[in-house]
């Protein structure tokens, strides 16, 4: 199990947190997701390394960008 933290640009509210959490959770292999609005980060556990392009696509779908 790998734990990864990513920086996300543009989150400003609890709705943003919910969108990001939802989209990261759809990535195959991802289990626990915790988004920190104040820090602008998301931390998640996964069975193996998640490709950056998969993360970028999920964050883009939520309406944000990877830092």
PQR file with spaces between the fields and no chain letter, atoms N, CA, C, O and H, PARSE charges and radii, in Angstrom:
ATOM       1  N    UNK     1       0.854   -1.174    0.000 -0.4000 1.5000
ATOM       2  CA   UNK     1       0.000    0.000    0.000 -0.0000 2.0000
ATOM       3  C    UNK     1       0.899    1.236    0.000  0.5500 1.7000
ATOM       4  O    UNK     1       1.851    1.328    0.775 -0.5500 1.4000
ATOM       5  N    UNK     2       0.581    2.180   -0.880 -0.4000 1.5000
ATOM       6  CA   UNK     2       1.335    3.426   -0.982 -0.0000 2.0000
ATOM       7  C    UNK     2       0.457    4.591   -0.544  0.5500 1.7000
ATOM       8  O    UNK     2      -0.732    4.635   -0.860 -0.5500 1.4000
ATOM       9  H    UNK     2      -0.192    2.105   -1.510  0.4000 1.0000
ATOM      10  N    UNK     3       1.047    5.535    0.183 -0.4000 1.5000
ATOM      11  CA   UNK     3       0.352    6.760    0.563 -0.0000 2.0000
ATOM      12  C    UNK     3       0.979    7.903   -0.219  0.5500 1.7000
ATOM      13  O    UNK     3       2.197    8.079   -0.222 -0.5500 1.4000
ATOM      14  H    UNK     3       2.013    5.500    0.439  0.4000 1.0000
ATOM      15  N    UNK     4       0.125    8.677   -0.883 -0.4000 1.5000
ATOM      16  CA   UNK     4       0.581    9.762   -1.745 -0.0000 2.0000
ATOM      17  C    UNK     4      -0.114   11.057   -1.358  0.5500 1.7000
ATOM      18  O    UNK     4      -1.309   11.060   -1.062 -0.5500 1.4000
ATOM      19  H    UNK     4      -0.865    8.533   -0.880  0.4000 1.0000
ATOM      20  N    UNK     5       0.629   12.155   -1.360 -0.4000 1.5000
ATOM      21  CA   UNK     5       0.052   13.480   -1.145 -0.0000 2.0000
ATOM      22  C    UNK     5       0.344   14.323   -2.373  0.5500 1.7000
ATOM      23  O    UNK     5       1.478   14.389   -2.847 -0.5500 1.4000
ATOM      24  H    UNK     5       1.600   12.152   -1.601  0.4000 1.0000
ATOM      25  N    UNK     6      -0.713   14.975   -2.884 -0.4000 1.5000
ATOM      26  CA   UNK     6      -0.564   15.839   -4.049 -0.0000 2.0000
ATOM      27  C    UNK     6      -1.056   17.244   -3.710  0.5500 1.7000
ATOM      28  O    UNK     6      -1.927   17.413   -2.856 -0.5500 1.4000
ATOM      29  H    UNK     6      -1.634   14.922   -2.499  0.4000 1.0000
ATOM      30  N    UNK     7      -0.506   18.226   -4.366 -0.4000 1.5000
ATOM      31  CA   UNK     7      -0.910   19.627   -4.201 -0.0000 2.0000
ATOM      32  C    UNK     7      -1.883   19.960   -5.325  0.5500 1.7000
ATOM      33  O    UNK     7      -1.654   19.614   -6.484 -0.5500 1.4000
ATOM      34  H    UNK     7       0.201   18.089   -5.059  0.4000 1.0000
ATOM      35  N    UNK     8      -2.984   20.645   -4.963 -0.4000 1.5000
ATOM      36  CA   UNK     8      -4.038   20.970   -5.917 -0.0000 2.0000
ATOM      37  C    UNK     8      -4.266   22.477   -5.916  0.5500 1.7000
ATOM      38  O    UNK     8      -4.382   23.097   -4.859 -0.5500 1.4000
ATOM      39  H    UNK     8      -3.170   20.927   -4.021  0.4000 1.0000
ATOM      40  N    UNK     9      -4.330   23.055   -7.107 -0.4000 1.5000
ATOM      41  CA   UNK     9      -4.581   24.490   -7.255 -0.0000 2.0000
ATOM      42  C    UNK     9      -6.071   24.770   -7.399  0.5500 1.7000
ATOM      43  O    UNK     9      -6.775   24.052   -8.109 -0.5500 1.4000
ATOM      44  H    UNK     9      -4.236   22.551   -7.965  0.4000 1.0000
ATOM      45  N    UNK    10      -6.555   25.818   -6.724 -0.4000 1.5000
ATOM      46  CA   UNK    10      -7.885   26.334   -6.981 -0.0000 2.0000
ATOM      47  C    UNK    10      -8.992   25.966   -6.021  0.5500 1.7000
ATOM      48  O    UNK    10     -10.108   26.460   -6.176 -0.5500 1.4000
ATOM      49  H    UNK    10      -5.983   26.401   -6.147  0.4000 1.0000
ATOM      50  N    UNK    11      -8.738   25.121   -5.035 -0.4000 1.5000
ATOM      51  CA   UNK    11      -9.806   24.759   -4.100 -0.0000 2.0000
ATOM      52  C    UNK    11     -10.070   25.918   -3.144  0.5500 1.7000
ATOM      53  O    UNK    11      -9.141   26.500   -2.584 -0.5500 1.4000
ATOM      54  H    UNK    11      -7.831   24.720   -4.909  0.4000 1.0000
ATOM      55  N    UNK    12     -11.372   26.252   -2.962 -0.4000 1.5000
ATOM      56  CA   UNK    12     -11.717   27.388   -2.107 -0.0000 2.0000
ATOM      57  C    UNK    12     -12.812   27.095   -1.089  0.5500 1.7000
ATOM      58  O    UNK    12     -13.073   27.926   -0.220 -0.5500 1.4000
ATOM      59  H    UNK    12     -12.127   25.779   -3.417  0.4000 1.0000
ATOM      60  N    UNK    13     -13.463   25.924   -1.176 -0.4000 1.5000
ATOM      61  CA   UNK    13     -14.612   25.685   -0.296 -0.0000 2.0000
ATOM      62  C    UNK    13     -14.815   24.188   -0.048  0.5500 1.7000
ATOM      63  O    UNK    13     -14.130   23.349   -0.633 -0.5500 1.4000
ATOM      64  H    UNK    13     -13.250   25.249   -1.882  0.4000 1.0000
ATOM      65  N    UNK    14     -15.763   23.876    0.824 -0.4000 1.5000
ATOM      66  CA   UNK    14     -16.062   22.475    1.136 -0.0000 2.0000
ATOM      67  C    UNK    14     -16.592   21.720   -0.079  0.5500 1.7000
ATOM      68  O    UNK    14     -16.354   20.520   -0.217 -0.5500 1.4000
ATOM      69  H    UNK    14     -16.319   24.557    1.299  0.4000 1.0000
ATOM      70  N    UNK    15     -17.308   22.415   -0.955 -0.4000 1.5000
ATOM      71  CA   UNK    15     -17.793   21.767   -2.181 -0.0000 2.0000
ATOM      72  C    UNK    15     -16.605   21.307   -3.031  0.5500 1.7000
ATOM      73  O    UNK    15     -16.643   20.227   -3.622 -0.5500 1.4000
ATOM      74  H    UNK    15     -17.502   23.389   -0.843  0.4000 1.0000
ATOM      75  N    UNK    16     -15.562   22.118   -3.090 -0.4000 1.5000
ATOM      76  CA   UNK    16     -14.342   21.754   -3.814 -0.0000 2.0000
ATOM      77  C    UNK    16     -13.750   20.468   -3.240  0.5500 1.7000
ATOM      78  O    UNK    16     -13.349   19.571   -3.982 -0.5500 1.4000
ATOM      79  H    UNK    16     -15.531   22.995   -2.611  0.4000 1.0000
ATOM      80  N    UNK    17     -13.700   20.392   -1.926 -0.4000 1.5000
ATOM      81  CA   UNK    17     -13.164   19.212   -1.241 -0.0000 2.0000
ATOM      82  C    UNK    17     -13.962   17.973   -1.631  0.5500 1.7000
ATOM      83  O    UNK    17     -13.383   16.925   -1.917 -0.5500 1.4000
ATOM      84  H    UNK    17     -14.025   21.121   -1.323  0.4000 1.0000
ATOM      85  N    UNK    18     -15.277   18.087   -1.642 -0.4000 1.5000
ATOM      86  CA   UNK    18     -16.131   16.948   -1.993 -0.0000 2.0000
ATOM      87  C    UNK    18     -15.911   16.512   -3.429  0.5500 1.7000
ATOM      88  O    UNK    18     -15.859   15.313   -3.706 -0.5500 1.4000
ATOM      89  H    UNK    18     -15.747   18.939   -1.409  0.4000 1.0000
ATOM      90  N    UNK    19     -15.780   17.466   -4.356 -0.4000 1.5000
ATOM      91  CA   UNK    19     -15.559   17.135   -5.770 -0.0000 2.0000
ATOM      92  C    UNK    19     -14.227   16.409   -5.955  0.5500 1.7000
ATOM      93  O    UNK    19     -14.158   15.391   -6.644 -0.5500 1.4000
ATOM      94  H    UNK    19     -15.823   18.440   -4.130  0.4000 1.0000
ATOM      95  N    UNK    20     -13.176   16.937   -5.338 -0.4000 1.5000
ATOM      96  CA   UNK    20     -11.858   16.323   -5.466 -0.0000 2.0000
ATOM      97  C    UNK    20     -11.863   14.926   -4.847  0.5500 1.7000
ATOM      98  O    UNK    20     -11.341   13.983   -5.442 -0.5500 1.4000
ATOM      99  H    UNK    20     -13.232   17.764   -4.778  0.4000 1.0000
ATOM     100  N    UNK    21     -12.442   14.792   -3.672 -0.4000 1.5000
ATOM     101  CA   UNK    21     -12.524   13.486   -3.011 -0.0000 2.0000
ATOM     102  C    UNK    21     -13.246   12.486   -3.901  0.5500 1.7000
ATOM     103  O    UNK    21     -12.787   11.356   -4.068 -0.5500 1.4000
ATOM     104  H    UNK    21     -12.866   15.558   -3.189  0.4000 1.0000
ATOM     105  N    UNK    22     -14.363   12.892   -4.467 -0.4000 1.5000
ATOM     106  CA   UNK    22     -15.150   12.010   -5.337 -0.0000 2.0000
ATOM     107  C    UNK    22     -14.339   11.566   -6.553  0.5500 1.7000
ATOM     108  O    UNK    22     -14.310   10.379   -6.878 -0.5500 1.4000
ATOM     109  H    UNK    22     -14.736   13.810   -4.332  0.4000 1.0000
ATOM     110  N    UNK    23     -13.688   12.500   -7.218 -0.4000 1.5000
ATOM     111  CA   UNK    23     -12.959   12.168   -8.444 -0.0000 2.0000
ATOM     112  C    UNK    23     -11.734   11.297   -8.173  0.5500 1.7000
ATOM     113  O    UNK    23     -11.473   10.359   -8.927 -0.5500 1.4000
ATOM     114  H    UNK    23     -13.711   13.464   -6.954  0.4000 1.0000
ATOM     115  N    UNK    24     -10.979   11.585   -7.117 -0.4000 1.5000
ATOM     116  CA   UNK    24      -9.818   10.744   -6.803 -0.0000 2.0000
ATOM     117  C    UNK    24     -10.281    9.338   -6.432  0.5500 1.7000
ATOM     118  O    UNK    24      -9.615    8.357   -6.764 -0.5500 1.4000
ATOM     119  H    UNK    24     -11.191   12.346   -6.504  0.4000 1.0000
ATOM     120  N    UNK    25     -11.413    9.238   -5.750 -0.4000 1.5000
ATOM     121  CA   UNK    25     -11.939    7.932   -5.337 -0.0000 2.0000
ATOM     122  C    UNK    25     -12.310    7.045   -6.520  0.5500 1.7000
ATOM     123  O    UNK    25     -12.389    5.825   -6.374 -0.5500 1.4000
ATOM     124  H    UNK    25     -11.953   10.035   -5.480  0.4000 1.0000
ATOM     125  N    UNK    26     -12.540    7.646   -7.699 -0.4000 1.5000
ATOM     126  CA   UNK    26     -12.913    6.847   -8.872 -0.0000 2.0000
ATOM     127  C    UNK    26     -11.712    6.191   -9.547  0.5500 1.7000
ATOM     128  O    UNK    26     -11.885    5.328  -10.408 -0.5500 1.4000
ATOM     129  H    UNK    26     -12.476    8.637   -7.817  0.4000 1.0000
ATOM     130  N    UNK    27     -10.505    6.585   -9.171 -0.4000 1.5000
ATOM     131  CA   UNK    27      -9.307    5.999   -9.780 -0.0000 2.0000
ATOM     132  C    UNK    27      -9.141    4.570   -9.264  0.5500 1.7000
ATOM     133  O    UNK    27      -9.113    4.351   -8.053 -0.5500 1.4000
ATOM     134  H    UNK    27     -10.364    7.286   -8.472  0.4000 1.0000
ATOM     135  N    UNK    28      -9.031    3.594  -10.174 -0.4000 1.5000
ATOM     136  CA   UNK    28      -8.859    2.204   -9.737 -0.0000 2.0000
ATOM     137  C    UNK    28      -7.638    2.035   -8.834  0.5500 1.7000
ATOM     138  O    UNK    28      -6.553    2.532   -9.137 -0.5500 1.4000
ATOM     139  H    UNK    28      -9.054    3.772  -11.158  0.4000 1.0000
ATOM     140  N    UNK    29      -7.831    1.328   -7.723 -0.4000 1.5000
ATOM     141  CA   UNK    29      -6.749    1.054   -6.790 -0.0000 2.0000
ATOM     142  C    UNK    29      -6.667    2.023   -5.626  0.5500 1.7000
ATOM     143  O    UNK    29      -5.961    1.761   -4.652 -0.5500 1.4000
ATOM     144  H    UNK    29      -8.712    0.924   -7.477  0.4000 1.0000
ATOM     145  N    UNK    30      -7.387    3.151   -5.713 -0.4000 1.5000
ATOM     146  CA   UNK    30      -7.363    4.144   -4.631 -0.0000 2.0000
ATOM     147  C    UNK    30      -8.359    3.736   -3.561  0.5500 1.7000
ATOM     148  O    UNK    30      -9.492    3.365   -3.867 -0.5500 1.4000
ATOM     149  H    UNK    30      -7.961    3.364   -6.504  0.4000 1.0000
ATOM     150  N    UNK    31      -7.932    3.805   -2.293 -0.4000 1.5000
ATOM     151  CA   UNK    31      -8.848    3.477   -1.203 -0.0000 2.0000
ATOM     152  C    UNK    31      -9.193    4.733   -0.412  0.5500 1.7000
ATOM     153  O    UNK    31     -10.176    5.397   -0.739 -0.5500 1.4000
ATOM     154  H    UNK    31      -7.012    4.106   -2.044  0.4000 1.0000
ATOM     155  N    UNK    32      -8.445    5.075    0.586 -0.4000 1.5000
ATOM     156  CA   UNK    32      -8.758    6.197    1.460 -0.0000 2.0000
ATOM     157  C    UNK    32      -8.317    7.516    0.829  0.5500 1.7000
ATOM     158  O    UNK    32      -7.200    7.619    0.322 -0.5500 1.4000
ATOM     159  H    UNK    32      -7.646    4.536    0.852  0.4000 1.0000
ATOM     160  N    UNK    33      -9.198    8.532    0.859 -0.4000 1.5000
ATOM     161  CA   UNK    33      -8.864    9.862    0.336 -0.0000 2.0000
ATOM     162  C    UNK    33      -9.166   10.892    1.417  0.5500 1.7000
ATOM     163  O    UNK    33     -10.253   10.894    1.995 -0.5500 1.4000
ATOM     164  H    UNK    33     -10.105    8.449    1.271  0.4000 1.0000
ATOM     165  N    UNK    34      -8.197   11.772    1.689 -0.4000 1.5000
ATOM     166  CA   UNK    34      -8.394   12.874    2.633 -0.0000 2.0000
ATOM     167  C    UNK    34      -7.912   14.152    1.963  0.5500 1.7000
ATOM     168  O    UNK    34      -6.753   14.248    1.559 -0.5500 1.4000
ATOM     169  H    UNK    34      -7.314   11.771    1.220  0.4000 1.0000
ATOM     170  N    UNK    35      -8.809   15.139    1.845 -0.4000 1.5000
ATOM     171  CA   UNK    35      -8.468   16.409    1.213 -0.0000 2.0000
ATOM     172  C    UNK    35      -8.391   17.484    2.289  0.5500 1.7000
ATOM     173  O    UNK    35      -9.295   17.613    3.115 -0.5500 1.4000
ATOM     174  H    UNK    35      -9.750   15.060    2.173  0.4000 1.0000
ATOM     175  N    UNK    36      -7.309   18.252    2.274 -0.4000 1.5000
ATOM     176  CA   UNK    36      -7.087   19.333    3.237 -0.0000 2.0000
ATOM     177  C    UNK    36      -7.228   20.661    2.502  0.5500 1.7000
ATOM     178  O    UNK    36      -6.334   21.068    1.760 -0.5500 1.4000
ATOM     179  H    UNK    36      -6.575   18.148    1.603  0.4000 1.0000
ATOM     180  N    UNK    37      -8.349   21.328    2.710 -0.4000 1.5000
ATOM     181  CA   UNK    37      -8.627   22.590    2.027 -0.0000 2.0000
ATOM     182  C    UNK    37      -7.593   23.655    2.366  0.5500 1.7000
ATOM     183  O    UNK    37      -7.094   24.338    1.471 -0.5500 1.4000
ATOM     184  H    UNK    37      -9.076   20.998    3.312  0.4000 1.0000
ATOM     185  N    UNK    38      -7.266   23.806    3.639 -0.4000 1.5000
ATOM     186  CA   UNK    38      -6.326   24.843    4.074 -0.0000 2.0000
ATOM     187  C    UNK    38      -4.945   24.662    3.448  0.5500 1.7000
ATOM     188  O    UNK    38      -4.300   25.638    3.063 -0.5500 1.4000
ATOM     189  H    UNK    38      -7.671   23.252    4.366  0.4000 1.0000
ATOM     190  N    UNK    39      -4.498   23.426    3.347 -0.4000 1.5000
ATOM     191  CA   UNK    39      -3.182   23.141    2.778 -0.0000 2.0000
ATOM     192  C    UNK    39      -3.222   23.027    1.258  0.5500 1.7000
ATOM     193  O    UNK    39      -2.186   23.122    0.600 -0.5500 1.4000
ATOM     194  H    UNK    39      -5.021   22.633    3.659  0.4000 1.0000
ATOM     195  N    UNK    40      -4.418   22.823    0.698 -0.4000 1.5000
ATOM     196  CA   UNK    40      -4.547   22.635   -0.742 -0.0000 2.0000
ATOM     197  C    UNK    40      -3.968   21.316   -1.203  0.5500 1.7000
ATOM     198  O    UNK    40      -3.363   21.229   -2.271 -0.5500 1.4000
ATOM     199  H    UNK    40      -5.259   22.745    1.233  0.4000 1.0000
ATOM     200  N    UNK    41      -4.160   20.275   -0.378 -0.4000 1.5000
ATOM     201  CA   UNK    41      -3.599   18.967   -0.704 -0.0000 2.0000
ATOM     202  C    UNK    41      -4.646   17.867   -0.627  0.5500 1.7000
ATOM     203  O    UNK    41      -5.706   18.020   -0.020 -0.5500 1.4000
ATOM     204  H    UNK    41      -4.652   20.346    0.489  0.4000 1.0000
ATOM     205  N    UNK    42      -4.313   16.763   -1.260 -0.4000 1.5000
ATOM     206  CA   UNK    42      -5.096   15.540   -1.128 -0.0000 2.0000
ATOM     207  C    UNK    42      -4.116   14.417   -0.831  0.5500 1.7000
ATOM     208  O    UNK    42      -3.076   14.303   -1.480 -0.5500 1.4000
ATOM     209  H    UNK    42      -3.452   16.638   -1.753  0.4000 1.0000
ATOM     210  N    UNK    43      -4.447   13.599    0.141 -0.4000 1.5000
ATOM     211  CA   UNK    43      -3.639   12.442    0.506 -0.0000 2.0000
ATOM     212  C    UNK    43      -4.505   11.212    0.332  0.5500 1.7000
ATOM     213  O    UNK    43      -5.657   11.185    0.765 -0.5500 1.4000
ATOM     214  H    UNK    43      -5.291   13.692    0.668  0.4000 1.0000
ATOM     215  N    UNK    44      -3.944   10.194   -0.305 -0.4000 1.5000
ATOM     216  CA   UNK    44      -4.726    8.986   -0.545 -0.0000 2.0000
ATOM     217  C    UNK    44      -3.848    7.752   -0.473  0.5500 1.7000
ATOM     218  O    UNK    44      -2.639    7.812   -0.695 -0.5500 1.4000
ATOM     219  H    UNK    44      -3.008   10.217   -0.656  0.4000 1.0000
ATOM     220  N    UNK    45      -4.480    6.640   -0.160 -0.4000 1.5000
ATOM     221  CA   UNK    45      -3.816    5.341   -0.154 -0.0000 2.0000
ATOM     222  C    UNK    45      -4.189    4.625   -1.441  0.5500 1.7000
ATOM     223  O    UNK    45      -5.313    4.743   -1.928 -0.5500 1.4000
ATOM     224  H    UNK    45      -5.462    6.592    0.020  0.4000 1.0000
ATOM     225  N    UNK    46      -3.236    3.884   -1.985 -0.4000 1.5000
ATOM     226  CA   UNK    46      -3.502    3.119   -3.199 -0.0000 2.0000
ATOM     227  C    UNK    46      -2.734    1.806   -3.159  0.5500 1.7000
ATOM     228  O    UNK    46      -1.731    1.666   -2.460 -0.5500 1.4000
ATOM     229  H    UNK    46      -2.322    3.788   -1.589  0.4000 1.0000
ATOM     230  N    UNK    47      -3.235    0.852   -3.928 -0.4000 1.5000
ATOM     231  CA   UNK    47      -2.606   -0.468   -3.979 -0.0000 2.0000
ATOM     232  C    UNK    47      -1.224   -0.392   -4.618  0.5500 1.7000
ATOM     233  O    UNK    47      -0.328   -1.159   -4.265 -0.5500 1.4000
ATOM     234  H    UNK    47      -4.050    0.965   -4.496  0.4000 1.0000
ATOM     235  N    UNK    48      -1.053    0.536   -5.558 -0.4000 1.5000
ATOM     236  CA   UNK    48       0.235    0.736   -6.217 -0.0000 2.0000
ATOM     237  C    UNK    48       0.326    2.192   -6.661  0.5500 1.7000
ATOM     238  O    UNK    48      -0.605    2.968   -6.443 -0.5500 1.4000
ATOM     239  H    UNK    48      -1.781    1.159   -5.845  0.4000 1.0000
ATOM     240  N    UNK    49       1.434    2.562   -7.277 -0.4000 1.5000
ATOM     241  CA   UNK    49       1.603    3.946   -7.715 -0.0000 2.0000
ATOM     242  C    UNK    49       0.569    4.298   -8.777  0.5500 1.7000
ATOM     243  O    UNK    49       0.319    3.519   -9.696 -0.5500 1.4000
ATOM     244  H    UNK    49       2.190    1.932   -7.454  0.4000 1.0000
ATOM     245  N    UNK    50      -0.025    5.471   -8.641 -0.4000 1.5000
ATOM     246  CA   UNK    50      -1.009    5.959   -9.598 -0.0000 2.0000
ATOM     247  C    UNK    50      -0.278    6.888  -10.572  0.5500 1.7000
ATOM     248  O    UNK    50       0.404    7.818  -10.143 -0.5500 1.4000
ATOM     249  H    UNK    50       0.179    6.103   -7.894  0.4000 1.0000
ATOM     250  N    UNK    51      -0.417    6.643  -11.878 -0.4000 1.5000
ATOM     251  CA   UNK    51       0.255    7.515  -12.850 -0.0000 2.0000
ATOM     252  C    UNK    51      -0.198    8.974  -12.719  0.5500 1.7000
ATOM     253  O    UNK    51      -1.371    9.244  -12.460 -0.5500 1.4000
ATOM     254  H    UNK    51      -0.971    5.888  -12.226  0.4000 1.0000
ATOM     255  N    UNK    52       0.734    9.901  -12.898 -0.4000 1.5000
ATOM     256  CA   UNK    52       0.425   11.325  -12.772 -0.0000 2.0000
ATOM     257  C    UNK    52      -0.679   11.750  -13.737  0.5500 1.7000
ATOM     258  O    UNK    52      -1.505   12.595  -13.391 -0.5500 1.4000
ATOM     259  H    UNK    52       1.687    9.681  -13.108  0.4000 1.0000
ATOM     260  N    UNK    53      -0.705   11.175  -14.948 -0.4000 1.5000
ATOM     261  CA   UNK    53      -1.746   11.571  -15.902 -0.0000 2.0000
ATOM     262  C    UNK    53      -3.132   11.152  -15.429  0.5500 1.7000
ATOM     263  O    UNK    53      -4.110   11.844  -15.713 -0.5500 1.4000
ATOM     264  H    UNK    53      -0.034   10.489  -15.229  0.4000 1.0000
ATOM     265  N    UNK    54      -3.239   10.036  -14.714 -0.4000 1.5000
ATOM     266  CA   UNK    54      -4.531    9.611  -14.156 -0.0000 2.0000
ATOM     267  C    UNK    54      -4.965   10.571  -13.052  0.5500 1.7000
ATOM     268  O    UNK    54      -6.142   10.919  -12.951 -0.5500 1.4000
ATOM     269  H    UNK    54      -2.445    9.474  -14.483  0.4000 1.0000
ATOM     270  N    UNK    55      -4.013   10.995  -12.230 -0.4000 1.5000
ATOM     271  CA   UNK    55      -4.319   11.974  -11.179 -0.0000 2.0000
ATOM     272  C    UNK    55      -4.731   13.309  -11.790  0.5500 1.7000
ATOM     273  O    UNK    55      -5.711   13.920  -11.365 -0.5500 1.4000
ATOM     274  H    UNK    55      -3.057   10.713  -12.312  0.4000 1.0000
ATOM     275  N    UNK    56      -3.978   13.754  -12.789 -0.4000 1.5000
ATOM     276  CA   UNK    56      -4.285   15.030  -13.437 -0.0000 2.0000
ATOM     277  C    UNK    56      -5.668   14.999  -14.073  0.5500 1.7000
ATOM     278  O    UNK    56      -6.406   15.982  -14.003 -0.5500 1.4000
ATOM     279  H    UNK    56      -3.182   13.257  -13.135  0.4000 1.0000
ATOM     280  N    UNK    57      -6.026   13.875  -14.694 -0.4000 1.5000
ATOM     281  CA   UNK    57      -7.345   13.751  -15.324 -0.0000 2.0000
ATOM     282  C    UNK    57      -8.459   13.817  -14.284  0.5500 1.7000
ATOM     283  O    UNK    57      -9.479   14.467  -14.512 -0.5500 1.4000
ATOM     284  H    UNK    57      -5.427   13.076  -14.751  0.4000 1.0000
ATOM     285  N    UNK    58      -8.276   13.155  -13.154 -0.4000 1.5000
ATOM     286  CA   UNK    58      -9.291   13.166  -12.096 -0.0000 2.0000
ATOM     287  C    UNK    58      -9.439   14.565  -11.500  0.5500 1.7000
ATOM     288  O    UNK    58     -10.555   15.028  -11.264 -0.5500 1.4000
ATOM     289  H    UNK    58      -7.447   12.627  -12.969  0.4000 1.0000
ATOM     290  N    UNK    59      -8.319   15.230  -11.260 -0.4000 1.5000
ATOM     291  CA   UNK    59      -8.357   16.579  -10.697 -0.0000 2.0000
ATOM     292  C    UNK    59      -8.976   17.549  -11.701  0.5500 1.7000
ATOM     293  O    UNK    59      -9.738   18.439  -11.322 -0.5500 1.4000
ATOM     294  H    UNK    59      -7.413   14.854  -11.452  0.4000 1.0000
ATOM     295  N    UNK    60      -8.650   17.376  -12.978 -0.4000 1.5000
ATOM     296  CA   UNK    60      -9.238   18.208  -14.031 -0.0000 2.0000
ATOM     297  C    UNK    60     -10.752   18.007  -14.099  0.5500 1.7000
ATOM     298  O    UNK    60     -11.503   18.968  -14.267 -0.5500 1.4000
ATOM     299  H    UNK    60      -8.031   16.653  -13.286  0.4000 1.0000
ATOM     300  N    UNK    61     -11.189   16.769  -13.970 -0.4000 1.5000
ATOM     301  CA   UNK    61     -12.625   16.460  -13.987 -0.0000 2.0000
ATOM     302  C    UNK    61     -13.344   17.162  -12.832  0.5500 1.7000
ATOM     303  O    UNK    61     -14.510   17.540  -12.954 -0.5500 1.4000
ATOM     304  H    UNK    61     -10.578   15.989  -13.834  0.4000 1.0000
ATOM     305  N    UNK    62     -12.646   17.330  -11.726 -0.4000 1.5000
ATOM     306  CA   UNK    62     -13.221   18.032  -10.572 -0.0000 2.0000
ATOM     307  C    UNK    62     -13.191   19.550  -10.762  0.5500 1.7000
ATOM     308  O    UNK    62     -13.825   20.283  -10.004 -0.5500 1.4000
ATOM     309  H    UNK    62     -11.699   17.023  -11.627  0.4000 1.0000
ATOM     310  N    UNK    63     -12.451   20.022  -11.779 -0.4000 1.5000
ATOM     311  CA   UNK    63     -12.403   21.451  -12.066 -0.0000 2.0000
ATOM     312  C    UNK    63     -11.173   22.169  -11.548  0.5500 1.7000
ATOM     313  O    UNK    63     -11.169   23.393  -11.423 -0.5500 1.4000
ATOM     314  H    UNK    63     -11.936   19.426  -12.395  0.4000 1.0000
ATOM     315  N    UNK    64     -10.118   21.402  -11.244 -0.4000 1.5000
ATOM     316  CA   UNK    64      -8.912   21.982  -10.662 -0.0000 2.0000
ATOM     317  C    UNK    64      -7.684   21.478  -11.405  0.5500 1.7000
ATOM     318  O    UNK    64      -7.808   20.711  -12.359 -0.5500 1.4000
ATOM     319  H    UNK    64     -10.121   20.408  -11.346  0.4000 1.0000
ATOM     320  N    UNK    65      -6.499   21.903  -10.976 -0.4000 1.5000
ATOM     321  CA   UNK    65      -5.260   21.449  -11.591 -0.0000 2.0000
ATOM     322  C    UNK    65      -4.278   20.992  -10.521  0.5500 1.7000
ATOM     323  O    UNK    65      -4.315   21.454   -9.381 -0.5500 1.4000
ATOM     324  H    UNK    65      -6.398   22.527  -10.200  0.4000 1.0000
ATOM     325  N    UNK    66      -3.403   20.075  -10.911 -0.4000 1.5000
ATOM     326  CA   UNK    66      -2.309   19.674  -10.023 -0.0000 2.0000
ATOM     327  C    UNK    66      -1.298   20.806   -9.973  0.5500 1.7000
ATOM     328  O    UNK    66      -1.055   21.483  -10.972 -0.5500 1.4000
ATOM     329  H    UNK    66      -3.373   19.699  -11.837  0.4000 1.0000
ATOM     330  N    UNK    67      -0.719   21.002   -8.811 -0.4000 1.5000
ATOM     331  CA   UNK    67       0.298   22.053   -8.666 -0.0000 2.0000
ATOM     332  C    UNK    67       1.630   21.546   -9.175  0.5500 1.7000
ATOM     333  O    UNK    67       2.621   22.275   -9.143 -0.5500 1.4000
ATOM     334  H    UNK    67      -0.916   20.453   -7.999  0.4000 1.0000
